[in-house]
Amino acid sequence: SSVEDLTKADVLARMQREIPGTGPDSGLMIQSTKMMSAYGLDAAGYVLEPGPHARWIDHYERATREGRWFVMPLWK
């Protein structure tokens, strides 16, 4: 229910730690990189990977369809 929960042992056990993102210079990725560090997600083994927008959308669609737990960087 919170960003802090992503580092809890029971959540880490179920979570895919690869986080596909958008272009490396996008505002979304810049802010997501800051969050990774601020909340200790990088230390917990999460990896934010820039890539094409289509991959970012595909990640969401597949994970949702398969019922997997995942992190999705979004704009606010």
Phi, psi and omega in degrees: 000352178216166178297321180301327180298337182296344180259000178287144185305316182292329177284315179302326181295333182256347191272136168284126187265354174277124183244102176291138178235195179259202181304144186298335182260007181286154177302323179301314182288324179298312180290323179296322178297319177297318180295320180305316182285314184298326183258005178071022181291324178296319178294334179275359176102004176284144180230121178270119184244114177294152179185185181290152181305321181299322178293320179300313179293317180300320178303312180299311184297315181292313181297320178294313180299321182274354179070026180275153171280139181201163175253136181228110177292129182227160174279153177240000000 
